[in-house]
Amino acid sequence: MKFRAFQQVDVFTDTAFLGNPLAVVLDGTGLSDAQMQTFAAWTQLSETTFVLPPTTEGVAGGADYRVRIFTPGAELPFAGHPTLGTAHAWLKAGNTPRQPGVLMQECGVGLVTLKQQGERWAFAAPPLKRSDISAEDLAPVLAALGLDASEVIAAQNLNNGPHWLGLLVDSVDTVLALEPDHAALKKLGTKVGVAAKRQTPDGGLIRRANREARAFTASSTRIANDPTDLEVRAFAAPVGVTEDPVTGSLNASLAQWLMDYGHMPAAYSARQGTVLGRAGQVFLSQDSQRQVWVGGDVVGCIQGTVNL
């Protein structure tokens, strides 16, 4: 056991406590897999990261640092909000990237590039593997979500490190009304991302049914004036997270899919966390080489040491 530099940050928000919190242990050297997993389970945050020296140190084009990413129940090869949050914490700790305005992160999927966009950082979405899902395989997932097939516009298996089943549904209303059977999703082993395009400035979001009222109590003003283009929810019971507040990997894969199919433009913003009382905002853009970039604000909340 030793005292290690530690930060807790809030990702995909410019206002503390409205995004997705991340625990960052800035020195993970000497920790076993079991110790990392135990600490991640203890924090009970959707993800906890451990910063390590890169295995590519000294190699041209190598990483600035290596990161391992854990949910309370499993290690992930890649995740978006830990990528942005760890970069923020690493820079805040006084580290300097090899190349100004560019960071190279090493993680389970390999090297991930981050670049500075004004005061905000964005990461390059890893390559996406995607495939269709059969009606037979989709049916039990829709049943667990309480969705009717007629409400689903499109569905795809999405994999950019983490695997997600992506669903584009008919309205923001439908997204916010979902009350999934998380035990059923865990049994199916399926992580699901559900999204809908915002059709009007106020979205026409609020159906006044009692079961939906809780979705709007914390942030009805934000919803009524929401500037974002897509509403997203992420359900990840198989890795110990029933609903993730804001999910970079999911938004990255959704953007790659939805942009390619013409469902969304080459630049848009997404909102996530509404039902949880959060106001996460993710900025998605595609450059001339068709690389999708995923950006968001990060706010520091806690800084100190952890005895680990």
C-alpha positions as CSV (number, residue, x, y, z in Angstrom):
1,M,0.0,0.0,0.0
2,K,1.2,3.5,-0.8
3,F,-0.2,6.9,-1.3
4,R,-0.8,7.7,-5.0
5,A,-1.8,10.9,-6.7
6,F,-5.6,10.8,-7.3
7,Q,-8.1,13.0,-9.1
8,Q,-11.9,12.7,-9.6
9,V,-13.2,14.7,-12.6
10,D,-16.6,15.2,-14.2
11,V,-16.6,14.5,-17.9
12,F,-18.8,15.8,-20.8
13,T,-19.9,18.9,-18.8
14,D,-18.7,22.4,-18.1
15,T,-20.6,22.4,-14.8
16,A,-19.4,20.1,-12.0
17,F,-21.8,17.2,-11.0
18,L,-23.8,17.3,-14.2
19,G,-21.6,15.0,-16.3
20,N,-20.1,11.5,-15.8
21,P,-17.6,11.3,-12.9
22,L,-14.3,9.5,-13.3
23,A,-11.8,8.4,-10.7
24,V,-8.2,8.6,-11.9
25,V,-5.2,7.0,-10.1
26,L,-2.3,8.8,-11.6
27,D,0.3,6.2,-10.7
28,G,-0.9,2.6,-11.2
29,T,2.6,1.1,-11.2
30,G,2.9,-2.1,-9.1
31,L,-0.9,-2.7,-8.8
32,S,-2.3,-6.1,-9.7
33,D,-5.3,-6.6,-11.9
34,A,-7.2,-7.7,-8.8
35,Q,-6.2,-4.6,-6.9
36,M,-7.3,-2.3,-9.8
37,Q,-10.6,-4.2,-10.1
38,T,-11.3,-4.1,-6.3
39,F,-10.7,-0.3,-6.2
40,A,-12.9,0.3,-9.2
41,A,-15.7,-1.7,-7.6
42,W,-15.2,0.3,-4.4
43,T,-15.5,3.7,-6.1
44,Q,-18.9,2.6,-7.7
45,L,-18.3,5.0,-10.5
46,S,-19.0,3.8,-14.1
47,E,-15.3,3.8,-14.7
48,T,-12.0,4.2,-12.8
49,T,-8.6,4.5,-14.6
50,F,-5.0,3.8,-13.7
51,V,-2.2,5.7,-15.5
52,L,1.0,3.7,-16.3
53,P,4.2,4.3,-18.3
54,P,3.6,3.6,-22.0
55,T,5.0,0.4,-23.4
56,T,5.9,2.4,-26.5
57,E,8.0,4.9,-24.5
58,G,11.0,6.1,-26.5
59,V,9.5,4.8,-29.8
60,A,8.8,7.4,-32.5
61,G,5.1,8.1,-32.6
62,G,4.6,6.3,-29.3
63,A,2.2,7.2,-26.4
64,D,2.5,9.9,-23.8
65,Y,1.0,7.5,-21.2
66,R,-0.8,4.2,-20.9
67,V,-4.2,3.8,-19.2
68,R,-6.2,0.8,-18.0
69,I,-9.9,1.3,-17.7
70,F,-12.2,-0.6,-15.2
71,T,-15.9,-0.6,-14.6
72,P,-17.1,-1.9,-11.2
73,G,-17.3,-5.4,-12.8
74,A,-14.8,-5.6,-15.7
75,E,-11.8,-4.1,-17.5
76,L,-12.5,-2.3,-20.8
77,P,-10.2,-2.1,-23.8
78,F,-11.4,1.5,-24.5
79,A,-14.0,3.9,-23.3
80,G,-14.6,7.6,-24.2
81,H,-15.2,9.5,-21.0
82,P,-12.2,7.8,-19.3
83,T,-10.1,8.8,-22.3
84,L,-11.0,12.5,-22.0
85,G,-11.1,12.5,-18.2
86,T,-7.7,10.8,-17.9
87,A,-6.1,13.2,-20.4
88,H,-7.5,16.2,-18.3
89,A,-6.1,14.7,-15.1
90,W,-2.7,13.9,-16.6
91,L,-2.3,17.4,-17.9
92,K,-3.6,19.0,-14.7
93,A,-0.9,17.0,-12.8
94,G,1.7,19.0,-14.7
95,N,2.6,16.6,-17.5
96,T,3.4,17.9,-21.0
97,P,2.6,16.1,-24.2
98,R,5.4,15.3,-26.6
99,Q,3.6,17.3,-29.3
100,P,1.8,20.5,-28.4
101,G,-2.0,20.2,-28.8
102,V,-1.8,16.4,-29.4
103,L,-1.9,13.5,-26.9
104,M,-1.3,9.9,-27.7
105,Q,-3.0,7.5,-25.3
106,E,-2.1,3.8,-25.1
107,C,-5.0,1.5,-24.0
108,G,-6.4,-1.9,-24.8
109,V,-7.4,-1.1,-28.4
110,G,-3.9,0.4,-29.1
111,L,-3.0,4.0,-29.6
112,V,-5.8,6.6,-29.4
113,T,-5.1,10.2,-30.6
114,L,-6.5,13.2,-28.7
115,K,-6.2,16.7,-30.1
116,Q,-7.0,20.1,-28.6
117,Q,-9.9,22.0,-30.2
118,G,-9.9,25.4,-28.6
119,E,-10.2,24.8,-24.9
120,R,-11.8,21.5,-25.4
121,W,-10.1,18.1,-26.2
122,A,-11.4,15.5,-28.5
123,F,-10.4,11.9,-29.2
124,A,-10.3,10.1,-32.5
125,A,-13.0,7.4,-32.5
126,P,-11.3,4.0,-32.9
127,P,-12.2,2.0,-36.0
128,L,-15.7,0.7,-35.9
129,K,-16.9,-2.8,-36.7
130,R,-20.6,-3.0,-37.2
131,S,-23.1,-5.6,-38.4
132,D,-26.8,-6.1,-38.7
133,I,-28.8,-7.8,-36.0
134,S,-31.5,-10.4,-36.8
135,A,-35.1,-9.8,-35.8
136,E,-34.8,-13.0,-33.7
137,D,-31.9,-11.7,-31.7
138,L,-33.4,-8.2,-31.5
139,A,-36.7,-9.3,-30.1
140,P,-35.6,-10.2,-26.5
141,V,-33.6,-7.0,-26.2
142,L,-36.6,-4.9,-27.2
143,A,-38.7,-6.8,-24.7
144,A,-36.2,-6.1,-21.9
145,L,-36.3,-2.4,-22.9
146,G,-40.1,-2.3,-23.2
147,L,-39.8,-1.2,-26.8
148,D,-42.1,-2.1,-29.7
149,A,-40.4,-3.0,-33.0
150,S,-42.5,-0.3,-34.7
151,E,-40.6,2.4,-32.6
152,V,-37.2,1.3,-33.9
153,I,-35.9,3.1,-37.0
154,A,-32.6,1.3,-37.3
155,A,-30.5,-1.2,-35.3
156,Q,-26.8,-2.2,-35.6
157,N,-24.2,-4.1,-33.6
158,L,-21.4,-1.6,-32.9
159,N,-17.9,-2.5,-31.7
160,N,-15.0,0.0,-31.3
161,G,-13.5,-1.9,-28.4
162,P,-16.6,-2.1,-26.3
163,H,-19.6,-3.8,-28.0
164,W,-22.9,-2.0,-28.0
165,L,-26.2,-2.7,-29.7
166,G,-27.2,0.7,-31.1
167,L,-30.9,1.5,-31.6
168,L,-32.2,4.6,-33.3
169,V,-35.8,5.1,-32.2
170,D,-38.7,7.3,-33.3
171,S,-38.6,10.1,-30.8
172,V,-36.8,11.7,-27.8
173,D,-40.0,11.0,-25.9
174,T,-39.5,7.2,-26.5
175,V,-35.9,7.4,-25.3
176,L,-36.7,9.2,-22.0
177,A,-39.7,7.0,-21.2
178,L,-37.6,3.7,-21.2
179,E,-37.6,1.7,-17.9
180,P,-35.5,-1.3,-18.9
181,D,-35.4,-4.7,-17.2
182,H,-31.7,-4.5,-16.3
183,A,-31.7,-8.1,-15.0
184,A,-32.9,-9.3,-18.4
185,L,-30.3,-7.2,-20.2
186,K,-27.6,-8.6,-17.9
187,K,-28.8,-12.2,-18.6
188,L,-28.7,-11.5,-22.4
189,G,-25.2,-10.1,-22.0
190,T,-26.2,-7.1,-24.1
191,K,-25.1,-3.4,-23.6
192,V,-27.6,-1.2,-25.4
193,G,-27.4,2.4,-26.6
194,V,-30.7,4.0,-27.5
195,A,-30.8,7.3,-29.4
196,A,-33.3,9.7,-31.0
197,K,-33.0,12.8,-33.1
198,R,-34.3,16.0,-31.5
199,Q,-36.9,17.3,-33.9
200,T,-37.7,20.8,-32.6
201,P,-36.1,23.4,-30.3
202,D,-38.1,22.1,-27.3
203,G,-38.1,18.5,-28.7
204,G,-41.8,18.0,-27.8
205,L,-40.3,15.9,-25.1
206,I,-42.7,15.8,-22.2
207,R,-45.5,13.3,-22.2
208,R,-47.4,13.8,-18.9
209,A,-47.6,10.1,-18.0
210,N,-46.8,9.4,-14.3
211,R,-44.1,6.9,-15.1
212,E,-42.1,9.5,-17.1
213,A,-42.4,12.4,-14.7
214,R,-39.1,11.5,-12.8
215,A,-37.2,12.0,-16.0
216,F,-37.8,15.7,-16.1
217,T,-37.9,16.8,-12.5
218,A,-34.2,17.7,-12.2
219,S,-33.7,19.6,-15.5
220,S,-36.9,20.5,-17.2
221,T,-35.6,24.0,-18.1
222,R,-32.5,22.5,-19.8
223,I,-34.7,20.1,-21.7
224,A,-37.1,22.8,-22.8
225,N,-34.2,24.9,-24.2
226,D,-31.9,22.1,-25.2
227,P,-29.5,22.9,-28.0
228,T,-28.4,19.4,-28.8
229,D,-29.3,17.3,-31.8
230,L,-29.5,13.8,-30.4
231,E,-30.8,12.3,-27.1
232,V,-28.9,9.2,-25.9
233,R,-29.2,6.6,-23.1
234,A,-26.7,3.8,-22.4
235,F,-27.6,0.6,-20.5
236,A,-24.7,-1.6,-19.5
237,A,-25.8,-4.1,-16.8
238,P,-23.4,-6.8,-18.1
239,V,-20.5,-4.8,-16.9
240,G,-22.1,-3.7,-13.6
241,V,-23.5,-0.3,-14.7
242,T,-27.3,-0.2,-15.1
243,E,-27.3,3.2,-16.8
244,D,-24.2,5.2,-17.7
245,P,-24.6,9.0,-17.3
246,V,-22.5,9.9,-20.4
247,T,-20.7,7.4,-22.7
248,G,-18.0,8.4,-25.1
249,S,-17.4,5.0,-26.7
250,L,-21.1,4.7,-27.4
251,N,-21.5,8.2,-28.8
252,A,-18.4,7.6,-31.0
253,S,-19.8,4.4,-32.5
254,L,-23.3,5.9,-32.9
255,A,-21.8,8.9,-34.7
256,Q,-19.8,6.7,-37.1
257,W,-22.9,4.6,-37.9
258,L,-25.5,7.4,-38.0
259,M,-23.3,9.8,-40.1
260,D,-22.4,7.0,-42.6
261,Y,-26.1,6.2,-43.1
262,G,-27.2,9.8,-43.4
263,H,-29.2,9.8,-40.2
264,M,-27.1,12.6,-38.7
265,P,-24.9,15.4,-40.2
266,A,-21.1,15.5,-40.2
267,A,-21.2,17.7,-37.0
268,Y,-23.7,17.5,-34.2
269,S,-24.0,17.4,-30.4
270,A,-25.6,14.8,-28.2
271,R,-27.2,15.0,-24.8
272,Q,-27.1,12.1,-22.3
273,G,-27.9,11.6,-18.6
274,T,-31.3,13.4,-18.6
275,V,-33.1,10.7,-16.7
276,L,-30.3,10.6,-14.1
277,G,-30.5,14.4,-13.5
278,R,-27.3,15.0,-15.5
279,A,-26.8,17.3,-18.5
280,G,-23.9,15.6,-20.4
281,Q,-23.0,17.1,-23.8
282,V,-20.9,15.3,-26.4
283,F,-19.6,17.1,-29.5
284,L,-19.2,14.9,-32.6
285,S,-17.6,15.9,-35.9
286,Q,-16.2,14.1,-39.0
287,D,-13.1,15.5,-40.8
288,S,-12.2,15.4,-44.5
289,Q,-10.6,12.0,-44.0
290,R,-13.9,10.7,-42.5
291,Q,-12.3,10.4,-39.1
292,V,-14.9,11.0,-36.3
293,W,-13.8,13.1,-33.4
294,V,-15.5,13.0,-30.0
295,G,-15.1,16.1,-27.7
296,G,-16.4,17.3,-24.4
297,D,-15.6,19.5,-21.5
298,V,-14.0,18.2,-18.3
299,V,-14.3,19.7,-14.8
300,G,-12.0,18.8,-11.9
301,C,-13.8,18.0,-8.6
302,I,-11.4,16.2,-6.2
303,Q,-7.6,16.2,-6.0
304,G,-5.4,14.5,-3.5
305,T,-4.0,11.0,-2.7
306,V,-5.4,7.5,-2.3
307,N,-3.8,4.8,-0.2
308,L,-3.7,1.9,-2.6
